[in-house]
Amino acid sequence: MNKASSLSLLSNAVLVWNTLRISEIANQLRATGHTIANQDLARVSPLMHMHVIPNGTYRFSDEEEPERMYAAAS
């Protein structure tokens, strides 16, 4: 039960994070002059999760910068 609750919490947190990031990115693109139709955004799903490892296996290295680690996962 604890694992299921934790996974549900993680899934919800990822959903909120992705929704906020998609909104930020769309706003940044619009601010730089790109045209983004709301109809196009309606088809973007915040359910992406490749950047999350739910099994708890995380690797952190002092030698690798966080930006490169995130870019490699996407």
N, C-alpha and C positions, 0 to 999 in steps of 0.2 A: 504494500500500500504506500509506503514512504517513497519507493522508487517511482511509482506511477505518479504520485503527487509532485515529486521533484521534476519529473520529465514534463508534466503538464505546465508547471511554473516556468521551466526553461523555454518551452515552446511558446508560451504567452509572452515572455520577455523578448524572445527573438522576433515575434510578430510585431510588437510595439516598436522595437529598435529599428527593424526594417522599414516600417511605415514612416517613422520619423526621418530616417536617412533618405528614403525615396522622395519625400516632400522637400527636404533640404536640397537635394541634388536638382530636382525639378526647378525649385526657386532660383538656385544659382545659375542654371542654364538659361532660364528666362531673363534673369538680370543681365546676362551677357549678350542678349539679343536673339537667342535661339527660340524658335516657335515650338511650343509643346502644347498640343491640344488636350483638353480634359478628357476627350473620348479615348485618346491613346493611353493616358494615365489610368483610365478605368480598366484597362486590360493588363496592367502590371500587377503581379501578385507579390504581396509581402511575405509569402510563405517560403521564400528561399532560405535554405539553411546549410549550404555547403561550407560556410565560414564558422559553423558551430560543430563541435565534436561532442555529442551527448553522452558518449561512454566514459567520459572523464579522463581520456588519455590526452594530455596536453604536453607539448614540448616547448620549452623556453630556452633560448640560447642567448648568452650575453654578446655573442659575436654577430648575431643577426638582428637588424633593426625591425621594429614592429611593422612598419610600412611594407617592407619586403615580404615578411611572413604573411601579411594579409593579402598582398597581391598574388602570391603564389597559391593561396587557397582559393582564389576566385577564378 
